[in-house]
Amino acid sequence: MKIAIITSGFLPVVDGVTVSGLYRLQKLSQWGHQVLLFCPDYSALAHIYPNWKDYTGEILPGVRVINLESTPFVDLDFERNVSRNSYQTLRQELEKFKPDIVHVDEPERLCVGFWRIPGIDYAKKAGIPCVGFFRTNFLEYLDDFAAFPIGGMTVALPDWAMAFVKFLFKKFLCWVYNAYDATLIHNTVIHQKLIEIGIKNTIYENLNGFDPDKFTPHLREEGFFKKNFGLSECDRKVKLVFLGRLTPDKGWNFTISAFPKAARYINPQDIALLIIGDGPMREEIASRLKSLLPHTHLLGRVSPERIPALLANSDIYVTTSEKENRALTIIEALASGLPILAPRAGGIPQDVRDGWNGFLFAPQDANDFANKLKTLVENPALRQEMGAKGRQYIEEYNSWDKTVQNLLAIWEKQIAKKAKAIAKFN
């Protein structure tokens, strides 16, 4: 099969969309498919990602990556989005490649860059299917960007204005996704929400996998943090690991405000906070949390190859993000044998069962967060039991082999459906 993939982001940026995208490409290459992937150009961020050239051109057998001219994305200094000028390049390369199907990750974000719904015009002209993949719940993120600076002050939108913005954004989402032959979604909770707002072509399927050979508790070793990071004291403490970008949408304002309450119940000397990732809130997180919890370590951007061992040598995976669709990091933490502490929000409850493989706390409830964190910190046997149940859950979860096969089956069905419709019309 010849597959064109247009995606809002790719490596060297590390997040759930980019990492899962790489796993998908590896399987498609292994199985002999031809893939042309379009993503933003990260050359302007070479000072942050000096290895950006490793992920452009012929990166795998049968897989070629084309970087499209890009611009900054919502003022994030580590992100890019495609530009309006790059759409002509996209069209020209599609004409030369002649794919059997066009697949678009996060089309709403790409649409903002291109000023048009990506891939649709070429697919219609070529008589092939074009599908969108709903990866990120941007509607939930609007609240994090409801305030903006004016004249040295931060001004927040009034409730009525934010309600109107959300109304318009829902209309925008429906306009974008209903233009595709199908909208793919891999979380049951978010799937229902998409139907409720008016997206009519949804297909739910498990499209998020994990690598059982990489993510395993067997990577745990004595003295891991002293050996690899020079943090000998961490090896003697209960290690809480956070993994993700350091931005407001990932719940960091709540984290910063909740830990002072948690510190009333937990001896700060008993725990170590390991924060993996980077972003504009890094300095604020460091100054606020280190003053309260002395063993707080911001490890910055860590390559995907090092994440499995970091997870396996931690004790509790923590996230306070309420906007997750289906978080790959939670799946990988469960596979590594860690109990999860997360809010009861977004798509998280699909994978985290409260009291079984982790705890779900009430969103924005610092007392609930603190009490459940205290329970996990003080009960190593409970952590071990929940970690084992997380592994049990993961054994029933799909590997990347299965989830990419699921995606291929959808593509094949859409290709056959389109061919049948064209034959009938002719």
Secondary structure as the mmCIF struct_conf table of DSSP 4:
data_model
#
loop_
_struct_conf.conf_type_id
_struct_conf.id
_struct_conf.beg_label_comp_id
_struct_conf.beg_label_asym_id
_struct_conf.beg_label_seq_id
_struct_conf.end_label_comp_id
_struct_conf.end_label_asym_id
_struct_conf.end_label_seq_id
STRN STRN1 LYS A 2 THR A 7
BEND BEND1 SER A 8 SER A 8
TURN_TY1_P TURN_TY1_P1 LEU A 11 PRO A 12
BEND BEND2 VAL A 13 VAL A 13
BEND BEND3 ASP A 15 ASP A 15
HELX_RH_AL_P HELX_RH_AL_P1 GLY A 16 GLN A 30
TURN_TY1_P TURN_TY1_P2 TRP A 31 GLY A 32
STRN STRN2 GLN A 34 PRO A 40
HELX_RH_3T_P HELX_RH_3T_P1 SER A 43 LEU A 45
TURN_TY1_P TURN_TY1_P3 ALA A 46 ILE A 48
TURN_TY1_P TURN_TY1_P4 PRO A 50 ASN A 51
HELX_RH_3T_P HELX_RH_3T_P2 TRP A 52 TYR A 55
BEND BEND4 THR A 56 THR A 56
STRN STRN3 GLY A 57 LEU A 60
TURN_TY1_P TURN_TY1_P5 PRO A 61 GLY A 62
STRN STRN4 VAL A 63 LEU A 68
HELX_LH_PP_P HELX_LH_PP_P1 GLU A 69 GLU A 69
STRN STRN5 SER A 70 PHE A 73
TURN_TY1_P TURN_TY1_P6 VAL A 74 ASP A 75
STRN STRN6 LEU A 76 VAL A 82
HELX_RH_3T_P HELX_RH_3T_P3 ARG A 84 SER A 86
HELX_RH_AL_P HELX_RH_AL_P2 TYR A 87 PHE A 97
BEND BEND5 ASP A 100 ASP A 100
STRN STRN7 ILE A 101 ASP A 105
BEND BEND6 GLU A 106 GLU A 106
HELX_RH_AL_P HELX_RH_AL_P3 PRO A 107 PHE A 114
TURN_TY1_P TURN_TY1_P7 TRP A 115 TRP A 115
BEND BEND7 ARG A 116 ARG A 116
TURN_TY1_P TURN_TY1_P8 PRO A 118 GLY A 119
HELX_RH_AL_P HELX_RH_AL_P4 ILE A 120 ALA A 126
TURN_TY1_P TURN_TY1_P9 GLY A 127 GLY A 127
STRN STRN8 CYS A 130 PHE A 133
HELX_RH_AL_P HELX_RH_AL_P5 PHE A 138 TYR A 141
HELX_RH_3T_P HELX_RH_3T_P4 LEU A 142 PHE A 145
BEND BEND8 ALA A 146 ALA A 146
STRN STRN9 ALA A 147 ILE A 150
TURN_TY1_P TURN_TY1_P10 GLY A 151 GLY A 152
STRN STRN10 MET A 153 ALA A 156
HELX_LH_PP_P HELX_LH_PP_P2 LEU A 157 PRO A 158
HELX_RH_AL_P HELX_RH_AL_P6 ASP A 159 TYR A 177
TURN_TY1_P TURN_TY1_P11 ASN A 178 ALA A 179
BEND BEND9 TYR A 180 ASP A 181
STRN STRN11 ALA A 182 ILE A 185
HELX_RH_AL_P HELX_RH_AL_P7 THR A 188 ILE A 197
TURN_TY1_P TURN_TY1_P12 GLY A 198 GLY A 198
STRN STRN12 THR A 202 TYR A 204
STRN STRN13 PHE A 210 PHE A 210
TURN_TY1_P TURN_TY1_P13 PRO A 212 LYS A 214
BEND BEND10 PHE A 215 PHE A 215
HELX_RH_3T_P HELX_RH_3T_P5 PRO A 217 LEU A 219
TURN_TY1_P TURN_TY1_P14 GLU A 222 GLY A 223
HELX_RH_AL_P HELX_RH_AL_P8 PHE A 224 PHE A 229
BEND BEND11 GLY A 230 GLY A 230
HELX_RH_3T_P HELX_RH_3T_P6 SER A 232 ARG A 236
BEND BEND12 LYS A 237 LYS A 237
STRN STRN14 VAL A 238 LEU A 243
BEND BEND13 GLY A 244 GLY A 244
BEND BEND14 THR A 247 THR A 247
HELX_RH_3T_P HELX_RH_3T_P7 PRO A 248 LYS A 250
TURN_TY1_P TURN_TY1_P15 GLY A 251 GLY A 251
HELX_RH_AL_P HELX_RH_AL_P9 TRP A 252 ALA A 262
TURN_TY1_P TURN_TY1_P16 ALA A 263 TYR A 265
BEND BEND15 ILE A 266 ILE A 266
HELX_RH_3T_P HELX_RH_3T_P8 PRO A 268 ASP A 270
STRN STRN15 ILE A 271 ILE A 276
TURN_TY1_P TURN_TY1_P17 PRO A 280 MET A 281
HELX_RH_AL_P HELX_RH_AL_P10 ARG A 282 LYS A 290
TURN_TY1_P TURN_TY1_P18 SER A 291 LEU A 292
TURN_TY1_P TURN_TY1_P19 PRO A 294 HIS A 295
STRN STRN16 THR A 296 GLY A 300
HELX_RH_3T_P HELX_RH_3T_P9 PRO A 304 ARG A 306
HELX_RH_AL_P HELX_RH_AL_P11 ILE A 307 ALA A 312
TURN_TY1_P TURN_TY1_P20 ASN A 313 ASN A 313
BEND BEND16 ASP A 315 ASP A 315
STRN STRN17 ILE A 316 VAL A 318
BEND BEND17 GLU A 322 GLU A 322
BEND BEND18 ASN A 325 ARG A 326
HELX_RH_AL_P HELX_RH_AL_P12 LEU A 328 ALA A 335
TURN_TY1_P TURN_TY1_P21 SER A 336 GLY A 337
STRN STRN18 ILE A 340 PRO A 343
BEND BEND19 ARG A 344 ARG A 344
TURN_TY1_P TURN_TY1_P22 GLY A 346 GLY A 347
HELX_RH_3T_P HELX_RH_3T_P10 ILE A 348 GLN A 350
TURN_TY1_P TURN_TY1_P23 ASP A 351 ASP A 351
STRN STRN19 ASP A 354 ASP A 354
TURN_TY1_P TURN_TY1_P24 GLY A 355 ASN A 357
STRN STRN20 GLY A 358 PHE A 361
HELX_LH_PP_P HELX_LH_PP_P3 ALA A 362 ALA A 362
TURN_TY1_P TURN_TY1_P25 PRO A 363 GLN A 364
HELX_RH_AL_P HELX_RH_AL_P13 ALA A 366 GLU A 378
HELX_RH_AL_P HELX_RH_AL_P14 PRO A 380 GLU A 395
TURN_TY1_P TURN_TY1_P26 GLU A 396 GLU A 396
BEND BEND20 TYR A 397 TYR A 397
HELX_LH_PP_P HELX_LH_PP_P4 ASN A 398 ASN A 398
STRN STRN21 SER A 399 SER A 399
HELX_RH_AL_P HELX_RH_AL_P15 TRP A 400 PHE A 425
#
